[in-house]
């Protein structure tokens, strides 16, 4: 005879993932800036469209200093850093259109993005 469990099911929680049932992955009142240490990222991220149009994004990113993710304090800062670096990476790859895509992404961005993803991974376990 099959046994019947009388324990109530615990509902799945999105809270550890900072996902809202109302807004999904969109944060209410998202951050607009990161701490001053990350100014090089944010300066470029705010100008991605203009820099792509002027074909100068790659050179700006190539001159960007390598920054550590250790000063990102919250999931909100991590989310904004992830967004900024992702936008810069996409612009870097596609700056010259389909004919001029690159196969290798600039090292400091890929390292920084990987650090952010590793932090996400650790906080979700």
N, C-alpha and C positions, 0 to 999 in steps of 0.2 A: 504494500500500500504506500502511496506517495505521501510524504510528509508535507504539511502546509505550514509555511512560515507565518507567524503572527506578528513579527517585527515590522513596524512601519518603514516604508522606504524613505530614505533621506533624499531630499531633492538635490539635484546637481546645482552647485553654486558657481556662478560666474565671477564672484567677487575676487578670488585669488588672481584672476586673469585681468582684472580691471576692465571688465566688459559689462555694459549695462543692458538690461532687457529693454530699456527705452531708447537708448542711443547707440547701441552696439559698441564698436570700438572708438567712437567719438567721445572725447572727454568733455564733460561740462566745464566751461570756462578754461580752455586749454592754455598752457603757458605760451607766451609770446617770445620770451627770451630765456637764455641759459645764463648761468653765472659768468662773470666777466672773463674768466679763464678761457671760455669757449667762444669769445668774440670772433676769432678767425673763422670758425665754422659758420656762425650766424651771419657775419658780413657777407660771406659768399652765398650762403643759402638764400638770403633775401634778394640777391641779384642774379640768381641762376638764369632766368629767362633773358635778361639783358646781356649777360656774359655769353650765353649760347649764341644769341643773335649776332654779337660782335666777334664771335669765334675766339674769345679770350678766356673761356672758362677753364680749359685744360691747363693753360699756362698759369692762371691764378691758383688752381688747385695744386699744381706741381710745386709751387712756391710756399704752399701752406705748411705751417709747422706741424709736426707730429704731436698730437695731444693725447693725454691719458684720459680714460673714462673714470678714473678713481674719484673724481670730484662730483660726479653726478649722484645726487642724494636721494632722489625719489623716482617712482615709476613715471611721474609726469615729466621729469627732466630726461629720463631715459627715452621716453616716447618722443619728445621734441628732438633730442639728439639723433635718434633713429630716423626721424622724418627728414631732418636737415641733411644728414649724410646720405640718405637714400636719394634725395632730390639731386644732390651734387653728383652722385655716382651715375645716375641716369643721364644727366646733362653731359657728363664727361664722356660717356660711351657714345651718345647720339649727337654730339655737338656738330659734326660734319654730315649728318644725315646718314641714310642707308649705305652710301658709297664710302663713307669715311669712319665707319664704326671701328672700335678698337677691340682687341681680344683680351687685353690685360688691363685690369683696373689699377689705378694708382694705389700704391702699397699702403700709405697711411690711412686711407679711407677704409680699405678692406680689413685692415687690422682693427681699426676702431669699431667698425660695424660688427666684426666678430666678437669683440669684447662686450659690446652691448648685448648681443644675442646670448652670449655665455651668462651674463648677469640675469637676463630674463629667464634662462633655463634654470639657473640655480634658485631663483625666487619662486618658481612654480613647482619645485619638487618638495 
